[in-house]
Amino acid sequence: MPANIQRESENLYVIRFTGTVKRSEFGTGQETLAREIDAGSQPRVLAILEEFEGWEKGADWNDLDFQLTHGGEIAKIAIVGDPRWEPQALAFAGAGFRRAPVKFFPPKALAEANAWLAA
């Protein structure tokens, strides 16, 4: 599965993206986070891009429903991946447009990303 979300601790959620991420799979991850937020969580999200090939072309990625209804409840987003994906991943995560800070880390900085999320 190209988008897999797991709860690692009380407020830490790890999303692993591999291959080409499909809109439907990403939507399923958003639904999982929405349920957790509705239950009172303020998630810190660690997105890990592994063997990542991008996002499904031609899909409707303009659906802002999750961002408008739940996006303000996300505390922080750390993205770990190949630096060639940094500009697109930051834009996709809404860096600069959402309240939560969003930061990109190279693959060897996974520990640093976890420390930043915990701070």
Secondary structure, 3 states (H helix, E strand, C coil): CCEEEEECCCCEEEEEEEEEECHHHHHHHHHHHHHHHHCCCCCEEEEEEEEEEEECCCCCCCCCHHHHHCHHHCCEEEEECCHHHHHHHHHHCCCCCCCCCEEEECHHHHHHHHHHHHC
